[in-house]
């Protein structure tokens, strides 16, 4: 009886959050170990399906770096990164497009459908969902076919959600400055999509607990960060490496009108539900 009572309390605890977020848009960027592990992948799909069933509109934006690296290795090509971005020549772009828009995207759609949900696989080339031009950071580096986002066609996403579908988006963009496709960083794309959709939340699933003052001590998790604090954390060395662009993307999303952004540990099963539908919360929130 006690176990049943506790289960009932857990469900009731979720009620005000369901009421708060029902009808709102949540953009989830999915990647890292949560994508590699079948068990974690299954948990993420369960979370997304549950959110959809209680009336929360979810857009799933995914990466796929490990699968891309594996395919490049199979064809004897070395993955090259410049300042954290994958150098993308034409041969690499062909692999990125086939792996992201094909294998990964359709596998995720199939997983949601097998669980009884409705999902629609999309990439930035579909109806010019994402348009981009060649990235120029002004640092003299040539990143190849890496793009800078120009626009998001939110109509196709809104239409899919209004019809009860979960859009699953691969971040390959339609080039507006030439007859080409561009590789877009998934965090960057998710932040821009969230802003353009006036999303309630942007959630980035990562391979860390969140932002830690001491990376070796999980008790030093910083639960809330305001955008104006980010530079100080970077200058102090608390935030470094791959966490810098993630926080920057969160700040950009906030600047674009997203209410809250979250960096969650994708290695924790059901971290999305813990954050969205419980009093406990998870990870680091930027607001």
C-alpha positions as CSV (number, residue, x, y, z in Angstrom):
1,X,0.0,0.0,0.0
2,X,2.8,2.4,0.9
3,X,4.4,1.9,-2.6
4,X,1.1,2.6,-4.3
5,X,0.6,5.7,-2.2
6,X,4.1,7.0,-3.1
7,X,3.4,6.4,-6.7
8,X,0.2,8.3,-6.5
9,X,2.0,11.2,-4.8
10,X,4.6,11.3,-7.6
11,X,1.9,11.5,-10.2
12,X,0.0,14.3,-8.3
13,X,3.3,16.2,-7.9
14,X,3.5,16.3,-11.7
15,X,0.0,17.8,-12.0
16,X,0.9,21.6,-11.6
17,X,3.8,21.2,-14.0
18,X,1.6,19.5,-16.6
19,X,-0.9,22.3,-16.3
20,X,1.8,24.9,-16.6
21,X,3.4,23.5,-19.7
22,X,0.4,22.0,-21.5
23,X,0.2,23.6,-25.0
24,X,3.7,25.1,-24.7
25,X,6.7,24.3,-26.9
26,X,9.8,22.5,-25.5
27,X,12.9,22.1,-27.7
28,X,15.2,19.2,-26.7
29,X,18.6,18.8,-28.2
30,X,19.6,15.2,-28.0
31,X,23.2,13.8,-28.3
32,X,26.1,12.4,-26.4
33,X,26.0,9.1,-24.4
34,X,22.2,9.3,-24.1
35,X,22.2,8.7,-27.9
36,X,24.8,5.9,-27.8
37,X,23.4,3.7,-25.0
38,X,20.3,1.8,-26.0
39,X,18.9,1.9,-22.5
40,X,19.4,5.7,-22.2
41,X,18.0,6.2,-25.7
42,X,14.9,4.2,-24.7
43,X,14.5,6.4,-21.6
44,X,14.7,9.6,-23.6
45,X,12.1,8.4,-26.1
46,X,9.8,7.5,-23.2
47,X,10.2,11.0,-21.7
48,X,9.5,12.7,-25.0
49,X,6.4,10.5,-25.6
50,X,5.1,11.2,-22.1
51,X,5.5,14.9,-22.6
52,X,3.5,14.7,-25.9
53,X,0.8,12.6,-24.3
54,X,0.1,15.3,-21.6
55,X,-0.2,18.0,-24.2
56,X,3.4,19.5,-24.3
57,X,4.6,20.2,-27.8
58,X,8.1,18.7,-28.2
59,X,10.6,19.4,-31.0
60,X,13.5,17.0,-30.9
61,X,16.8,18.3,-32.5
62,X,19.5,15.6,-32.7
63,X,23.2,15.3,-33.3
64,X,25.1,12.2,-34.2
65,X,28.9,12.8,-33.9
66,X,29.9,9.3,-32.9
67,X,28.0,7.7,-35.8
68,X,29.5,10.2,-38.2
69,X,33.0,9.4,-36.9
70,X,32.3,5.7,-37.2
71,X,31.2,6.0,-40.8
72,X,34.2,8.2,-41.7
73,X,36.5,5.6,-40.1
74,X,34.9,2.9,-42.3
75,X,35.7,4.8,-45.5
76,X,39.2,5.6,-44.2
77,X,38.7,9.3,-43.6
78,X,40.0,11.1,-40.5
79,X,37.6,13.3,-38.6
80,X,39.1,16.8,-38.3
81,X,38.0,19.5,-35.8
82,X,38.9,23.2,-35.8
83,X,38.0,25.3,-32.7
84,X,35.4,22.7,-31.7
85,X,33.7,22.5,-35.1
86,X,33.9,19.6,-37.5
87,X,35.8,20.5,-40.6
88,X,33.4,19.5,-43.4
89,X,34.7,19.0,-46.9
90,X,32.3,17.6,-49.6
91,X,33.1,13.9,-48.8
92,X,32.5,14.5,-45.1
93,X,29.3,16.5,-45.9
94,X,28.0,13.5,-47.9
95,X,28.6,11.3,-44.8
96,X,27.0,13.9,-42.4
97,X,23.9,14.1,-44.6
98,X,23.4,10.4,-45.0
99,X,24.0,9.5,-41.4
100,X,22.1,12.4,-39.8
101,X,19.2,12.8,-42.2
102,X,19.1,9.1,-42.9
103,X,20.1,6.5,-40.4
104,X,19.8,8.5,-37.1
105,X,16.8,10.6,-38.0
106,X,14.7,7.7,-39.2
107,X,15.8,5.4,-36.4
108,X,14.6,8.0,-33.8
109,X,11.3,8.4,-35.6
110,X,10.8,4.6,-35.7
111,X,11.5,4.4,-32.0
112,X,8.8,6.9,-31.1
113,X,6.3,5.3,-33.5
114,X,7.0,1.8,-32.0
115,X,6.1,3.3,-28.6
116,X,2.7,4.5,-29.9
117,X,3.7,8.1,-30.6
118,X,3.6,10.1,-33.8
119,X,6.8,11.5,-35.1
120,X,7.9,13.2,-38.3
121,X,11.5,13.1,-39.5
122,X,12.8,16.3,-41.0
123,X,16.1,17.9,-41.9
124,X,16.9,21.5,-42.8
125,X,16.6,20.8,-46.5
126,X,12.9,19.9,-46.2
127,X,10.9,23.0,-47.3
128,X,14.1,25.0,-46.5
129,X,13.4,24.4,-42.8
130,X,16.9,25.7,-42.0
131,X,18.8,28.0,-44.3
132,X,22.4,28.9,-43.9
133,X,25.4,30.5,-45.5
134,X,29.1,29.5,-45.2
135,X,30.4,30.2,-41.8
136,X,33.0,32.9,-41.4
137,X,34.1,33.6,-37.9
138,X,36.6,36.2,-39.0
139,X,39.4,34.1,-37.5
140,X,41.0,33.2,-40.9
141,X,40.0,29.5,-40.6
142,X,38.2,27.7,-43.3
143,X,35.6,25.3,-41.8
144,X,34.5,23.9,-45.1
145,X,30.8,23.3,-45.5
146,X,30.0,24.4,-42.0
147,X,27.1,26.8,-42.1
148,X,25.9,29.9,-40.2
149,X,22.1,29.8,-39.7
150,X,20.2,32.5,-41.5
151,X,16.6,31.5,-41.0
152,X,14.2,28.9,-39.6
153,X,11.0,28.0,-41.4
154,X,8.8,27.5,-38.3
155,X,5.7,26.8,-40.3
156,X,6.6,23.2,-41.1
157,X,7.3,22.6,-37.4
158,X,4.2,24.3,-36.2
159,X,2.0,22.4,-38.7
160,X,3.6,19.1,-37.6
161,X,2.9,19.8,-33.9
162,X,-0.6,21.0,-34.5
163,X,-1.3,17.7,-36.3
164,X,0.0,15.8,-33.3
165,X,3.4,14.9,-34.6
166,X,6.8,15.3,-32.8
167,X,9.2,16.9,-35.3
168,X,12.6,15.1,-35.2
169,X,15.1,17.5,-36.8
170,X,18.5,16.7,-38.3
171,X,20.7,19.8,-38.5
172,X,21.7,19.8,-42.2
173,X,20.8,23.2,-43.7
174,X,19.8,24.5,-47.1
175,X,22.5,26.7,-48.5
176,X,21.4,30.1,-49.8
177,X,24.8,31.1,-51.2
178,X,25.4,28.2,-53.4
179,X,24.1,24.8,-54.6
180,X,25.1,23.0,-51.4
181,X,24.0,21.8,-48.0
182,X,25.7,22.9,-44.8
183,X,26.6,21.1,-41.6
184,X,25.1,23.0,-38.6
185,X,26.1,22.6,-34.9
186,X,23.1,20.9,-33.3
187,X,23.2,23.1,-30.1
188,X,23.2,26.2,-32.2
189,X,20.3,25.0,-34.3
190,X,18.3,23.9,-31.3
191,X,18.8,27.4,-29.7
192,X,17.7,29.2,-32.8
193,X,14.7,26.9,-33.4
194,X,13.6,27.4,-29.7
195,X,13.8,31.2,-30.1
196,X,11.9,31.3,-33.4
197,X,9.2,29.1,-31.9
198,X,9.0,31.2,-28.7
199,X,9.5,28.0,-26.8
200,X,8.9,27.8,-23.1
201,X,12.1,25.7,-22.6
202,X,15.3,24.7,-24.4
203,X,16.9,21.5,-23.0
204,X,20.4,20.5,-23.9
205,X,21.2,16.9,-23.0
206,X,25.0,16.5,-22.3
207,X,27.5,14.1,-20.8
208,X,27.9,16.1,-17.7
209,X,25.8,16.8,-14.6
210,X,25.6,20.4,-15.6
211,X,27.9,23.3,-14.8
212,X,30.2,22.4,-11.9
213,X,32.4,24.8,-10.0
214,X,34.7,21.8,-9.5
215,X,34.4,19.2,-12.3
216,X,35.6,16.5,-9.9
217,X,33.0,17.2,-7.2
218,X,29.3,16.7,-8.1
219,X,28.2,18.6,-5.0
220,X,29.5,21.8,-6.6
221,X,26.7,21.9,-9.3
222,X,25.6,25.4,-10.1
223,X,21.8,25.1,-10.3
224,X,21.0,28.5,-11.7
225,X,23.0,30.8,-13.9
226,X,21.9,34.2,-15.3
227,X,23.3,35.2,-18.8
228,X,25.3,38.1,-17.4
229,X,27.2,35.7,-15.2
230,X,28.5,33.5,-18.0
231,X,31.5,35.8,-18.9
232,X,32.6,35.8,-15.3
233,X,32.5,32.0,-15.1
234,X,34.5,31.7,-18.3
235,X,37.1,34.3,-17.1
236,X,37.4,32.5,-13.8
237,X,38.0,29.2,-15.6
238,X,34.9,27.6,-14.1
239,X,33.4,27.2,-17.5
240,X,35.7,25.9,-20.3
241,X,36.0,23.7,-23.3
242,X,32.7,22.4,-24.8
243,X,30.6,23.9,-22.1
244,X,31.3,27.5,-23.3
245,X,29.4,27.1,-26.6
246,X,26.5,25.3,-24.8
247,X,26.1,28.2,-22.3
248,X,26.4,30.7,-25.2
249,X,23.6,28.9,-27.1
250,X,21.5,29.0,-23.9
251,X,22.1,32.7,-23.5
252,X,21.3,33.3,-27.2
253,X,18.0,31.4,-26.7
254,X,17.1,33.5,-23.7
255,X,17.9,36.6,-25.6
256,X,15.6,35.4,-28.3
257,X,12.7,35.0,-25.9
258,X,12.9,31.5,-24.6
259,X,11.8,31.5,-20.9
260,X,14.2,29.0,-19.5
261,X,17.1,26.9,-20.8
262,X,18.6,23.8,-19.1
263,X,21.8,21.8,-19.4
264,X,20.9,18.3,-18.2
265,X,22.9,15.1,-17.7
266,X,21.7,12.7,-20.5
267,X,23.4,9.8,-18.7
268,X,20.7,9.9,-16.0
269,X,17.6,8.0,-17.1
270,X,14.5,10.2,-17.3
271,X,16.4,13.4,-16.5
272,X,13.9,15.3,-18.8
273,X,10.9,14.2,-16.7
274,X,12.8,14.9,-13.5
275,X,13.5,18.4,-14.6
276,X,10.1,19.2,-16.1
277,X,7.6,17.3,-14.0
278,X,9.0,17.1,-10.5
279,X,9.9,19.5,-7.6
280,X,13.4,18.2,-7.6
281,X,14.6,19.5,-11.0
282,X,18.0,18.6,-12.5
283,X,21.1,20.1,-14.0
284,X,21.8,23.7,-14.5
285,X,19.2,26.3,-15.5
286,X,19.9,29.4,-17.4
287,X,17.2,32.0,-17.2
